[in-house]
Amino acid sequence: MAREKKLTIDERREYLKAVQKRYVGASKAERGRMLDDMEAITGLHRKSLIRLLAGDLKRKPRTRRGKRS
């Protein structure tokens, strides 16, 4: 069995942006089915998907932290 290619972070965010509008307007049962599908496609856990879909899907730049003394 061939191993499936993993999505990159940017690809995952683009997919979630496409699904987000439908997810927000869906019923509870429909959201559950959508989460099952998204979980299989992205490889993310349900709670992570819920958190991402509830907020802004823009990536934030990393911040540099100071040196530890």
CHARMM-style PDB file with segment names, atoms N, HN, CA, C and O in Angstrom:
ATOM      1  N   MET     1       0.842  -1.178   0.000  1.00  0.00      PROA
ATOM      2  CA  MET     1       0.000   0.000   0.000  1.00  0.00      PROA
ATOM      3  C   MET     1       0.884   1.237   0.000  1.00  0.00      PROA
ATOM      4  O   MET     1       1.771   1.359   0.845  1.00  0.00      PROA
ATOM      5  N   ALA     2       0.663   2.136  -0.913  1.00  0.00      PROA
ATOM      6  HN  ALA     2      -0.057   2.037  -1.600  1.00  0.00      PROA
ATOM      7  CA  ALA     2       1.474   3.346  -1.022  1.00  0.00      PROA
ATOM      8  C   ALA     2       1.100   4.316   0.089  1.00  0.00      PROA
ATOM      9  O   ALA     2      -0.073   4.462   0.436  1.00  0.00      PROA
ATOM     10  N   ARG     3       2.108   4.974   0.639  1.00  0.00      PROA
ATOM     11  HN  ARG     3       3.061   4.855   0.357  1.00  0.00      PROA
ATOM     12  CA  ARG     3       1.876   5.942   1.702  1.00  0.00      PROA
ATOM     13  C   ARG     3       1.428   7.264   1.084  1.00  0.00      PROA
ATOM     14  O   ARG     3       2.012   7.732   0.107  1.00  0.00      PROA
ATOM     15  N   GLU     4       0.385   7.859   1.663  1.00  0.00      PROA
ATOM     16  HN  GLU     4      -0.090   7.478   2.456  1.00  0.00      PROA
ATOM     17  CA  GLU     4      -0.143   9.105   1.121  1.00  0.00      PROA
ATOM     18  C   GLU     4       0.783  10.262   1.445  1.00  0.00      PROA
ATOM     19  O   GLU     4       1.453  10.276   2.477  1.00  0.00      PROA
ATOM     20  N   LYS     5       0.805  11.233   0.538  1.00  0.00      PROA
ATOM     21  HN  LYS     5       0.261  11.221  -0.300  1.00  0.00      PROA
ATOM     22  CA  LYS     5       1.628  12.422   0.725  1.00  0.00      PROA
ATOM     23  C   LYS     5       0.984  13.315   1.780  1.00  0.00      PROA
ATOM     24  O   LYS     5      -0.226  13.543   1.754  1.00  0.00      PROA
ATOM     25  N   LYS     6       1.796  13.818   2.709  1.00  0.00      PROA
ATOM     26  HN  LYS     6       2.778  13.633   2.730  1.00  0.00      PROA
ATOM     27  CA  LYS     6       1.290  14.732   3.720  1.00  0.00      PROA
ATOM     28  C   LYS     6       1.134  16.122   3.136  1.00  0.00      PROA
ATOM     29  O   LYS     6       1.899  16.536   2.264  1.00  0.00      PROA
ATOM     30  N   LEU     7       0.130  16.840   3.628  1.00  0.00      PROA
ATOM     31  HN  LEU     7      -0.492  16.504   4.336  1.00  0.00      PROA
ATOM     32  CA  LEU     7      -0.070  18.221   3.200  1.00  0.00      PROA
ATOM     33  C   LEU     7       0.902  19.129   3.945  1.00  0.00      PROA
ATOM     34  O   LEU     7       1.237  18.874   5.101  1.00  0.00      PROA
ATOM     35  N   THR     8       1.348  20.178   3.284  1.00  0.00      PROA
ATOM     36  HN  THR     8       1.076  20.385   2.345  1.00  0.00      PROA
ATOM     37  CA  THR     8       2.170  21.173   3.965  1.00  0.00      PROA
ATOM     38  C   THR     8       1.251  22.060   4.804  1.00  0.00      PROA
ATOM     39  O   THR     8       0.030  22.006   4.659  1.00  0.00      PROA
ATOM     40  N   ILE     9       1.834  22.870   5.674  1.00  0.00      PROA
ATOM     41  HN  ILE     9       2.826  22.914   5.792  1.00  0.00      PROA
ATOM     42  CA  ILE     9       1.042  23.756   6.519  1.00  0.00      PROA
ATOM     43  C   ILE     9       0.216  24.707   5.658  1.00  0.00      PROA
ATOM     44  O   ILE     9      -0.968  24.922   5.920  1.00  0.00      PROA
ATOM     45  N   ASP    10       0.844  25.273   4.631  1.00  0.00      PROA
ATOM     46  HN  ASP    10       1.805  25.099   4.419  1.00  0.00      PROA
ATOM     47  CA  ASP    10       0.122  26.210   3.754  1.00  0.00      PROA
ATOM     48  C   ASP    10      -1.012  25.521   3.005  1.00  0.00      PROA
ATOM     49  O   ASP    10      -2.084  26.104   2.840  1.00  0.00      PROA
ATOM     50  N   GLU    11      -0.795  24.297   2.552  1.00  0.00      PROA
ATOM     51  HN  GLU    11       0.075  23.823   2.686  1.00  0.00      PROA
ATOM     52  CA  GLU    11      -1.847  23.546   1.860  1.00  0.00      PROA
ATOM     53  C   GLU    11      -3.013  23.255   2.804  1.00  0.00      PROA
ATOM     54  O   GLU    11      -4.177  23.341   2.412  1.00  0.00      PROA
ATOM     55  N   ARG    12      -2.686  22.906   4.060  1.00  0.00      PROA
ATOM     56  HN  ARG    12      -1.740  22.836   4.379  1.00  0.00      PROA
ATOM     57  CA  ARG    12      -3.726  22.659   5.050  1.00  0.00      PROA
ATOM     58  C   ARG    12      -4.559  23.899   5.295  1.00  0.00      PROA
ATOM     59  O   ARG    12      -5.785  23.826   5.367  1.00  0.00      PROA
ATOM     60  N   ARG    13      -3.889  25.051   5.425  1.00  0.00      PROA
ATOM     61  HN  ARG    13      -2.892  25.110   5.366  1.00  0.00      PROA
ATOM     62  CA  ARG    13      -4.601  26.305   5.686  1.00  0.00      PROA
ATOM     63  C   ARG    13      -5.499  26.669   4.506  1.00  0.00      PROA
ATOM     64  O   ARG    13      -6.622  27.130   4.708  1.00  0.00      PROA
ATOM     65  N   GLU    14      -5.028  26.471   3.291  1.00  0.00      PROA
ATOM     66  HN  GLU    14      -4.115  26.096   3.126  1.00  0.00      PROA
ATOM     67  CA  GLU    14      -5.843  26.766   2.109  1.00  0.00      PROA
ATOM     68  C   GLU    14      -7.089  25.874   2.082  1.00  0.00      PROA
ATOM     69  O   GLU    14      -8.183  26.345   1.771  1.00  0.00      PROA
ATOM     70  N   TYR    15      -6.924  24.599   2.404  1.00  0.00      PROA
ATOM     71  HN  TYR    15      -6.036  24.216   2.657  1.00  0.00      PROA
ATOM     72  CA  TYR    15      -8.052  23.673   2.450  1.00  0.00      PROA
ATOM     73  C   TYR    15      -9.052  24.109   3.515  1.00  0.00      PROA
ATOM     74  O   TYR    15     -10.257  24.124   3.267  1.00  0.00      PROA
ATOM     75  N   LEU    16      -8.556  24.466   4.700  1.00  0.00      PROA
ATOM     76  HN  LEU    16      -7.576  24.454   4.901  1.00  0.00      PROA
ATOM     77  CA  LEU    16      -9.442  24.873   5.779  1.00  0.00      PROA
ATOM     78  C   LEU    16     -10.161  26.181   5.469  1.00  0.00      PROA
ATOM     79  O   LEU    16     -11.312  26.363   5.866  1.00  0.00      PROA
ATOM     80  N   LYS    17      -9.496  27.096   4.761  1.00  0.00      PROA
ATOM     81  HN  LYS    17      -8.561  26.948   4.438  1.00  0.00      PROA
ATOM     82  CA  LYS    17     -10.154  28.335   4.348  1.00  0.00      PROA
ATOM     83  C   LYS    17     -11.332  28.023   3.422  1.00  0.00      PROA
ATOM     84  O   LYS    17     -12.389  28.646   3.512  1.00  0.00      PROA
ATOM     85  N   ALA    18     -11.131  27.054   2.539  1.00  0.00      PROA
ATOM     86  HN  ALA    18     -10.272  26.548   2.467  1.00  0.00      PROA
ATOM     87  CA  ALA    18     -12.185  26.687   1.590  1.00  0.00      PROA
ATOM     88  C   ALA    18     -13.384  26.056   2.294  1.00  0.00      PROA
ATOM     89  O   ALA    18     -14.519  26.237   1.852  1.00  0.00      PROA
ATOM     90  N   VAL    19     -13.157  25.333   3.363  1.00  0.00      PROA
ATOM     91  HN  VAL    19     -12.235  25.187   3.722  1.00  0.00      PROA
ATOM     92  CA  VAL    19     -14.208  24.599   4.065  1.00  0.00      PROA
ATOM     93  C   VAL    19     -14.841  25.424   5.187  1.00  0.00      PROA
ATOM     94  O   VAL    19     -15.956  25.126   5.615  1.00  0.00      PROA
ATOM     95  N   GLN    20     -14.150  26.447   5.664  1.00  0.00      PROA
ATOM     96  HN  GLN    20     -13.244  26.689   5.317  1.00  0.00      PROA
ATOM     97  CA  GLN    20     -14.554  27.194   6.857  1.00  0.00      PROA
ATOM     98  C   GLN    20     -15.966  27.772   6.746  1.00  0.00      PROA
ATOM     99  O   GLN    20     -16.746  27.656   7.692  1.00  0.00      PROA
ATOM    100  N   LYS    21     -16.307  28.378   5.636  1.00  0.00      PROA
ATOM    101  HN  LYS    21     -15.674  28.472   4.867  1.00  0.00      PROA
ATOM    102  CA  LYS    21     -17.613  29.019   5.480  1.00  0.00      PROA
ATOM    103  C   LYS    21     -18.746  27.989   5.576  1.00  0.00      PROA
ATOM    104  O   LYS    21     -19.770  28.233   6.214  1.00  0.00      PROA
ATOM    105  N   ARG    22     -18.543  26.843   4.935  1.00  0.00      PROA
ATOM    106  HN  ARG    22     -17.711  26.645   4.416  1.00  0.00      PROA
ATOM    107  CA  ARG    22     -19.554  25.779   4.992  1.00  0.00      PROA
ATOM    108  C   ARG    22     -19.677  25.221   6.400  1.00  0.00      PROA
ATOM    109  O   ARG    22     -20.778  24.914   6.856  1.00  0.00      PROA
ATOM    110  N   TYR    23     -18.533  25.086   7.101  1.00  0.00      PROA
ATOM    111  HN  TYR    23     -17.638  25.336   6.731  1.00  0.00      PROA
ATOM    112  CA  TYR    23     -18.496  24.534   8.451  1.00  0.00      PROA
ATOM    113  C   TYR    23     -19.271  25.414   9.424  1.00  0.00      PROA
ATOM    114  O   TYR    23     -20.046  24.912  10.239  1.00  0.00      PROA
ATOM    115  N   VAL    24     -19.063  26.730   9.339  1.00  0.00      PROA
ATOM    116  HN  VAL    24     -18.434  27.138   8.677  1.00  0.00      PROA
ATOM    117  CA  VAL    24     -19.711  27.661  10.268  1.00  0.00      PROA
ATOM    118  C   VAL    24     -21.231  27.621  10.118  1.00  0.00      PROA
ATOM    119  O   VAL    24     -21.946  27.734  11.114  1.00  0.00      PROA
ATOM    120  N   GLY    25     -21.731  27.465   8.909  1.00  0.00      PROA
ATOM    121  HN  GLY    25     -21.150  27.374   8.100  1.00  0.00      PROA
ATOM    122  CA  GLY    25     -23.169  27.461   8.676  1.00  0.00      PROA
ATOM    123  C   GLY    25     -23.831  26.101   8.793  1.00  0.00      PROA
ATOM    124  O   GLY    25     -25.042  25.992   8.596  1.00  0.00      PROA
ATOM    125  N   ALA    26     -23.083  25.076   9.104  1.00  0.00      PROA
ATOM    126  HN  ALA    26     -22.100  25.164   9.264  1.00  0.00      PROA
ATOM    127  CA  ALA    26     -23.622  23.714   9.124  1.00  0.00      PROA
ATOM    128  C   ALA    26     -24.271  23.378  10.473  1.00  0.00      PROA
ATOM    129  O   ALA    26     -24.006  24.021  11.489  1.00  0.00      PROA
ATOM    130  N   SER    27     -25.127  22.352  10.449  1.00  0.00      PROA
ATOM    131  HN  SER    27     -25.342  21.830   9.623  1.00  0.00      PROA
ATOM    132  CA  SER    27     -25.737  21.862  11.690  1.00  0.00      PROA
ATOM    133  C   SER    27     -24.698  21.074  12.483  1.00  0.00      PROA
ATOM    134  O   SER    27     -23.620  20.766  11.973  1.00  0.00      PROA
ATOM    135  N   LYS    28     -25.027  20.753  13.726  1.00  0.00      PROA
ATOM    136  HN  LYS    28     -25.902  21.004  14.140  1.00  0.00      PROA
ATOM    137  CA  LYS    28     -24.076  20.037  14.592  1.00  0.00      PROA
ATOM    138  C   LYS    28     -23.703  18.673  14.008  1.00  0.00      PROA
ATOM    139  O   LYS    28     -22.533  18.289  14.027  1.00  0.00      PROA
ATOM    140  N   ALA    29     -24.684  17.949  13.493  1.00  0.00      PROA
ATOM    141  HN  ALA    29     -25.634  18.261  13.477  1.00  0.00      PROA
ATOM    142  CA  ALA    29     -24.412  16.628  12.914  1.00  0.00      PROA
ATOM    143  C   ALA    29     -23.529  16.751  11.673  1.00  0.00      PROA
ATOM    144  O   ALA    29     -22.616  15.953  11.463  1.00  0.00      PROA
ATOM    145  N   GLU    30     -23.817  17.758  10.863  1.00  0.00      PROA
ATOM    146  HN  GLU    30     -24.559  18.407  11.034  1.00  0.00      PROA
ATOM    147  CA  GLU    30     -23.027  17.982   9.648  1.00  0.00      PROA
ATOM    148  C   GLU    30     -21.595  18.370   9.993  1.00  0.00      PROA
ATOM    149  O   GLU    30     -20.652  17.916   9.345  1.00  0.00      PROA
ATOM    150  N   ARG    31     -21.430  19.220  11.025  1.00  0.00      PROA
ATOM    151  HN  ARG    31     -22.196  19.589  11.551  1.00  0.00      PROA
ATOM    152  CA  ARG    31     -20.084  19.621  11.454  1.00  0.00      PROA
ATOM    153  C   ARG    31     -19.281  18.409  11.912  1.00  0.00      PROA
ATOM    154  O   ARG    31     -18.080  18.325  11.654  1.00  0.00      PROA
ATOM    155  N   GLY    32     -19.938  17.473  12.588  1.00  0.00      PROA
ATOM    156  HN  GLY    32     -20.913  17.541  12.797  1.00  0.00      PROA
ATOM    157  CA  GLY    32     -19.253  16.252  13.034  1.00  0.00      PROA
ATOM    158  C   GLY    32     -18.741  15.442  11.854  1.00  0.00      PROA
ATOM    159  O   GLY    32     -17.613  14.950  11.873  1.00  0.00      PROA
ATOM    160  N   ARG    33     -19.573  15.303  10.826  1.00  0.00      PROA
ATOM    161  HN  ARG    33     -20.489  15.703  10.810  1.00  0.00      PROA
ATOM    162  CA  ARG    33     -19.147  14.567   9.630  1.00  0.00      PROA
ATOM    163  C   ARG    33     -18.019  15.301   8.914  1.00  0.00      PROA
ATOM    164  O   ARG    33     -17.069  14.687   8.429  1.00  0.00      PROA
ATOM    165  N   MET    34     -18.139  16.624   8.856  1.00  0.00      PROA
ATOM    166  HN  MET    34     -18.910  17.124   9.250  1.00  0.00      PROA
ATOM    167  CA  MET    34     -17.091  17.418   8.207  1.00  0.00      PROA
ATOM    168  C   MET    34     -15.764  17.282   8.967  1.00  0.00      PROA
ATOM    169  O   MET    34     -14.703  17.181   8.351  1.00  0.00      PROA
ATOM    170  N   LEU    35     -15.827  17.280  10.296  1.00  0.00      PROA
ATOM    171  HN  LEU    35     -16.689  17.362  10.796  1.00  0.00      PROA
ATOM    172  CA  LEU    35     -14.611  17.125  11.092  1.00  0.00      PROA
ATOM    173  C   LEU    35     -13.950  15.773  10.837  1.00  0.00      PROA
ATOM    174  O   LEU    35     -12.724  15.676  10.779  1.00  0.00      PROA
ATOM    175  N   ASP    36     -14.772  14.725  10.685  1.00  0.00      PROA
ATOM    176  HN  ASP    36     -15.768  14.804  10.733  1.00  0.00      PROA
ATOM    177  CA  ASP    36     -14.218  13.402  10.364  1.00  0.00      PROA
ATOM    178  C   ASP    36     -13.432  13.455   9.060  1.00  0.00      PROA
ATOM    179  O   ASP    36     -12.321  12.933   8.975  1.00  0.00      PROA
ATOM    180  N   ASP    37     -14.018  14.092   8.040  1.00  0.00      PROA
ATOM    181  HN  ASP    37     -14.920  14.517   8.109  1.00  0.00      PROA
ATOM    182  CA  ASP    37     -13.352  14.203   6.742  1.00  0.00      PROA
ATOM    183  C   ASP    37     -12.081  15.051   6.836  1.00  0.00      PROA
ATOM    184  O   ASP    37     -11.030  14.675   6.315  1.00  0.00      PROA
ATOM    185  N   MET    38     -12.194  16.193   7.503  1.00  0.00      PROA
ATOM    186  HN  MET    38     -13.047  16.499   7.926  1.00  0.00      PROA
ATOM    187  CA  MET    38     -11.031  17.083   7.629  1.00  0.00      PROA
ATOM    188  C   MET    38      -9.903  16.423   8.405  1.00  0.00      PROA
ATOM    189  O   MET    38      -8.727  16.612   8.094  1.00  0.00      PROA
ATOM    190  N   GLU    39     -10.271  15.647   9.416  1.00  0.00      PROA
ATOM    191  HN  GLU    39     -11.227  15.493   9.668  1.00  0.00      PROA
ATOM    192  CA  GLU    39      -9.278  14.931  10.217  1.00  0.00      PROA
ATOM    193  C   GLU    39      -8.505  13.936   9.351  1.00  0.00      PROA
ATOM    194  O   GLU    39      -7.287  13.813   9.479  1.00  0.00      PROA
ATOM    195  N   ALA    40      -9.208  13.236   8.480  1.00  0.00      PROA
ATOM    196  HN  ALA    40     -10.198  13.337   8.376  1.00  0.00      PROA
ATOM    197  CA  ALA    40      -8.574  12.264   7.589  1.00  0.00      PROA
ATOM    198  C   ALA    40      -7.687  12.948   6.552  1.00  0.00      PROA
ATOM    199  O   ALA    40      -6.615  12.442   6.221  1.00  0.00      PROA
ATOM    200  N   ILE    41      -8.127  14.089   6.042  1.00  0.00      PROA
ATOM    201  HN  ILE    41      -8.998  14.501   6.310  1.00  0.00      PROA
ATOM    202  CA  ILE    41      -7.378  14.774   4.986  1.00  0.00      PROA
ATOM    203  C   ILE    41      -6.150  15.491   5.524  1.00  0.00      PROA
ATOM    204  O   ILE    41      -5.066  15.391   4.949  1.00  0.00      PROA
ATOM    205  N   THR    42      -6.319  16.223   6.641  1.00  0.00      PROA
ATOM    206  HN  THR    42      -7.200  16.304   7.108  1.00  0.00      PROA
ATOM    207  CA  THR    42      -5.223  17.053   7.148  1.00  0.00      PROA
ATOM    208  C   THR    42      -4.295  16.339   8.115  1.00  0.00      PROA
ATOM    209  O   THR    42      -3.125  16.703   8.235  1.00  0.00      PROA
ATOM    210  N   GLY    43      -4.806  15.326   8.805  1.00  0.00      PROA
ATOM    211  HN  GLY    43      -5.756  15.031   8.707  1.00  0.00      PROA
ATOM    212  CA  GLY    43      -3.992  14.649   9.811  1.00  0.00      PROA
ATOM    213  C   GLY    43      -3.985  15.370  11.145  1.00  0.00      PROA
ATOM    214  O   GLY    43      -3.241  14.990  12.049  1.00  0.00      PROA
ATOM    215  N   LEU    44      -4.809  16.415  11.284  1.00  0.00      PROA
ATOM    216  HN  LEU    44      -5.413  16.724  10.550  1.00  0.00      PROA
ATOM    217  CA  LEU    44      -4.896  17.154  12.544  1.00  0.00      PROA
ATOM    218  C   LEU    44      -5.977  16.547  13.424  1.00  0.00      PROA
ATOM    219  O   LEU    44      -6.898  15.902  12.922  1.00  0.00      PROA
ATOM    220  N   HSD    45      -5.873  16.749  14.731  1.00  0.00      PROA
ATOM    221  HN  HSD    45      -5.126  17.274  15.139  1.00  0.00      PROA
ATOM    222  CA  HSD    45      -6.880  16.271  15.665  1.00  0.00      PROA
ATOM    223  C   HSD    45      -8.111  17.166  15.600  1.00  0.00      PROA
ATOM    224  O   HSD    45      -8.034  18.319  15.178  1.00  0.00      PROA
ATOM    225  N   ARG    46      -9.239  16.620  16.022  1.00  0.00      PROA
ATOM    226  HN  ARG    46      -9.301  15.683  16.365  1.00  0.00      PROA
ATOM    227  CA  ARG    46     -10.511  17.341  15.955  1.00  0.00      PROA
ATOM    228  C   ARG    46     -10.470  18.673  16.690  1.00  0.00      PROA
ATOM    229  O   ARG    46     -10.927  19.691  16.169  1.00  0.00      PROA
ATOM    230  N   LYS    47      -9.922  18.665  17.905  1.00  0.00      PROA
ATOM    231  HN  LYS    47      -9.551  17.839  18.329  1.00  0.00      PROA
ATOM    232  CA  LYS    47      -9.907  19.888  18.699  1.00  0.00      PROA
ATOM    233  C   LYS    47      -9.060  20.963  18.020  1.00  0.00      PROA
ATOM    234  O   LYS    47      -9.407  22.143  18.072  1.00  0.00      PROA
ATOM    235  N   SER    48      -7.975  20.577  17.396  1.00  0.00      PROA
ATOM    236  HN  SER    48      -7.694  19.618  17.354  1.00  0.00      PROA
ATOM    237  CA  SER    48      -7.145  21.533  16.663  1.00  0.00      PROA
ATOM    238  C   SER    48      -7.916  22.109  15.485  1.00  0.00      PROA
ATOM    239  O   SER    48      -7.841  23.309  15.219  1.00  0.00      PROA
ATOM    240  N   LEU    49      -8.652  21.268  14.785  1.00  0.00      PROA
ATOM    241  HN  LEU    49      -8.713  20.294  15.002  1.00  0.00      PROA
ATOM    242  CA  LEU    49      -9.461  21.730  13.655  1.00  0.00      PROA
ATOM    243  C   LEU    49     -10.541  22.705  14.102  1.00  0.00      PROA
ATOM    244  O   LEU    49     -10.765  23.725  13.450  1.00  0.00      PROA
ATOM    245  N   ILE    50     -11.216  22.398  15.216  1.00  0.00      PROA
ATOM    246  HN  ILE    50     -11.034  21.569  15.746  1.00  0.00      PROA
ATOM    247  CA  ILE    50     -12.259  23.268  15.737  1.00  0.00      PROA
ATOM    248  C   ILE    50     -11.676  24.630  16.083  1.00  0.00      PROA
ATOM    249  O   ILE    50     -12.259  25.664  15.759  1.00  0.00      PROA
ATOM    250  N   ARG    51     -10.524  24.624  16.742  1.00  0.00      PROA
ATOM    251  HN  ARG    51     -10.050  23.784  17.005  1.00  0.00      PROA
ATOM    252  CA  ARG    51      -9.866  25.869  17.140  1.00  0.00      PROA
ATOM    253  C   ARG    51      -9.463  26.695  15.913  1.00  0.00      PROA
ATOM    254  O   ARG    51      -9.657  27.910  15.889  1.00  0.00      PROA
ATOM    255  N   LEU    52      -8.911  26.039  14.909  1.00  0.00      PROA
ATOM    256  HN  LEU    52      -8.754  25.051  14.929  1.00  0.00      PROA
ATOM    257  CA  LEU    52      -8.502  26.739  13.692  1.00  0.00      PROA
ATOM    258  C   LEU    52      -9.698  27.309  12.941  1.00  0.00      PROA
ATOM    259  O   LEU    52      -9.649  28.449  12.479  1.00  0.00      PROA
ATOM    260  N   LEU    53     -10.763  26.539  12.814  1.00  0.00      PROA
ATOM    261  HN  LEU    53     -10.802  25.613  13.190  1.00  0.00      PROA
ATOM    262  CA  LEU    53     -11.928  26.972  12.057  1.00  0.00      PROA
ATOM    263  C   LEU    53     -12.701  28.083  12.760  1.00  0.00      PROA
ATOM    264  O   LEU    53     -13.408  28.851  12.107  1.00  0.00      PROA
ATOM    265  N   ALA    54     -12.575  28.178  14.084  1.00  0.00      PROA
ATOM    266  HN  ALA    54     -12.001  27.555  14.615  1.00  0.00      PROA
ATOM    267  CA  ALA    54     -13.270  29.219  14.840  1.00  0.00      PROA
ATOM    268  C   ALA    54     -12.554  30.559  14.748  1.00  0.00      PROA
ATOM    269  O   ALA    54     -13.152  31.604  15.001  1.00  0.00      PROA
ATOM    270  N   GLY    55     -11.268  30.529  14.385  1.00  0.00      PROA
ATOM    271  HN  GLY    55     -10.782  29.679  14.179  1.00  0.00      PROA
ATOM    272  CA  GLY    55     -10.503  31.766  14.369  1.00  0.00      PROA
ATOM    273  C   GLY    55     -10.045  32.161  12.983  1.00  0.00      PROA
ATOM    274  O   GLY    55     -10.588  31.726  11.968  1.00  0.00      PROA
ATOM    275  N   ASP    56      -9.028  33.001  12.978  1.00  0.00      PROA
ATOM    276  HN  ASP    56      -8.587  33.355  13.803  1.00  0.00      PROA
ATOM    277  CA  ASP    56      -8.440  33.479  11.737  1.00  0.00      PROA
ATOM    278  C   ASP    56      -7.411  32.457  11.264  1.00  0.00      PROA
ATOM    279  O   ASP    56      -6.602  31.985  12.064  1.00  0.00      PROA
ATOM    280  N   LEU    57      -7.426  32.113  10.004  1.00  0.00      PROA
ATOM    281  HN  LEU    57      -8.083  32.496   9.354  1.00  0.00      PROA
ATOM    282  CA  LEU    57      -6.530  31.079   9.488  1.00  0.00      PROA
ATOM    283  C   LEU    57      -5.209  31.625   8.956  1.00  0.00      PROA
ATOM    284  O   LEU    57      -4.453  30.894   8.316  1.00  0.00      PROA
ATOM    285  N   LYS    58      -4.922  32.902   9.213  1.00  0.00      PROA
ATOM    286  HN  LYS    58      -5.536  33.496   9.732  1.00  0.00      PROA
ATOM    287  CA  LYS    58      -3.648  33.462   8.763  1.00  0.00      PROA
ATOM    288  C   LYS    58      -2.524  32.954   9.657  1.00  0.00      PROA
ATOM    289  O   LYS    58      -2.685  32.819  10.870  1.00  0.00      PROA
ATOM    290  N   ARG    59      -1.394  32.678   9.038  1.00  0.00      PROA
ATOM    291  HN  ARG    59      -1.263  32.788   8.053  1.00  0.00      PROA
ATOM    292  CA  ARG    59      -0.230  32.237   9.803  1.00  0.00      PROA
ATOM    293  C   ARG    59       0.462  33.437  10.423  1.00  0.00      PROA
ATOM    294  O   ARG    59       0.611  34.482   9.789  1.00  0.00      PROA
ATOM    295  N   LYS    60       0.876  33.278  11.648  1.00  0.00      PROA
ATOM    296  HN  LYS    60       0.756  32.429  12.163  1.00  0.00      PROA
ATOM    297  CA  LYS    60       1.577  34.345  12.339  1.00  0.00      PROA
ATOM    298  C   LYS    60       3.077  34.091  12.251  1.00  0.00      PROA
ATOM    299  O   LYS    60       3.514  32.948  12.390  1.00  0.00      PROA
ATOM    300  N   PRO    61       3.876  35.135  12.024  1.00  0.00      PROA
ATOM    301  CA  PRO    61       5.327  34.909  11.949  1.00  0.00      PROA
ATOM    302  C   PRO    61       5.894  34.525  13.307  1.00  0.00      PROA
ATOM    303  O   PRO    61       5.369  34.915  14.349  1.00  0.00      PROA
ATOM    304  N   ARG    62       6.959  33.767  13.277  1.00  0.00      PROA
ATOM    305  HN  ARG    62       7.386  33.450  12.430  1.00  0.00      PROA
ATOM    306  CA  ARG    62       7.618  33.376  14.516  1.00  0.00      PROA
ATOM    307  C   ARG    62       8.295  34.579  15.137  1.00  0.00      PROA
ATOM    308  O   ARG    62       8.799  35.457  14.436  1.00  0.00      PROA
ATOM    309  N   THR    63       8.300  34.610  16.435  1.00  0.00      PROA
ATOM    310  HN  THR    63       7.891  33.897  17.004  1.00  0.00      PROA
ATOM    311  CA  THR    63       8.984  35.697  17.120  1.00  0.00      PROA
ATOM    312  C   THR    63      10.297  35.165  17.672  1.00  0.00      PROA
ATOM    313  O   THR    63      10.374  34.028  18.137  1.00  0.00      PROA
ATOM    314  N   ARG    64      11.313  35.988  17.615  1.00  0.00      PROA
ATOM    315  HN  ARG    64      11.250  36.911  17.237  1.00  0.00      PROA
ATOM    316  CA  ARG    64      12.608  35.586  18.156  1.00  0.00      PROA
ATOM    317  C   ARG    64      12.637  35.904  19.629  1.00  0.00      PROA
ATOM    318  O   ARG    64      12.226  36.982  20.059  1.00  0.00      PROA
ATOM    319  N   ARG    65      13.117  34.971  20.380  1.00  0.00      PROA
ATOM    320  HN  ARG    65      13.451  34.096  20.031  1.00  0.00      PROA
ATOM    321  CA  ARG    65      13.212  35.177  21.813  1.00  0.00      PROA
ATOM    322  C   ARG    65      14.654  35.528  22.161  1.00  0.00      PROA
ATOM    323  O   ARG    65      15.593  35.129  21.472  1.00  0.00      PROA
ATOM    324  N   GLY    66      14.805  36.269  23.223  1.00  0.00      PROA
ATOM    325  HN  GLY    66      14.043  36.594  23.782  1.00  0.00      PROA
ATOM    326  CA  GLY    66      16.139  36.658  23.667  1.00  0.00      PROA
ATOM    327  C   GLY    66      16.943  35.486  24.188  1.00  0.00      PROA
ATOM    328  O   GLY    66      16.395  34.422  24.477  1.00  0.00      PROA
ATOM    329  N   LYS    67      18.232  35.683  24.305  1.00  0.00      PROA
ATOM    330  HN  LYS    67      18.677  36.547  24.070  1.00  0.00      PROA
ATOM    331  CA  LYS    67      19.107  34.620  24.805  1.00  0.00      PROA
ATOM    332  C   LYS    67      18.869  34.409  26.282  1.00  0.00      PROA
ATOM    333  O   LYS    67      18.579  35.350  27.022  1.00  0.00      PROA
ATOM    334  N   ARG    68      18.992  33.196  26.691  1.00  0.00      PROA
ATOM    335  HN  ARG    68      19.227  32.432  26.090  1.00  0.00      PROA
ATOM    336  CA  ARG    68      18.924  32.875  28.111  1.00  0.00      PROA
ATOM    337  C   ARG    68      20.305  33.044  28.713  1.00  0.00      PROA
ATOM    338  O   ARG    68      21.300  32.599  28.139  1.00  0.00      PROA
ATOM    339  N   SER    69      20.364  33.667  29.836  1.00  0.00      PROA
ATOM    340  HN  SER    69      19.556  34.028  30.302  1.00  0.00      PROA
ATOM    341  CA  SER    69      21.661  33.860  30.485  1.00  0.00      PROA
ATOM    342  C   SER    69      21.932  32.764  31.480  1.00  0.00      PROA
ATOM    343  OT1 SER    69      22.980  32.761  32.125  1.00  0.00      PROA
TER     344      SER     69
END
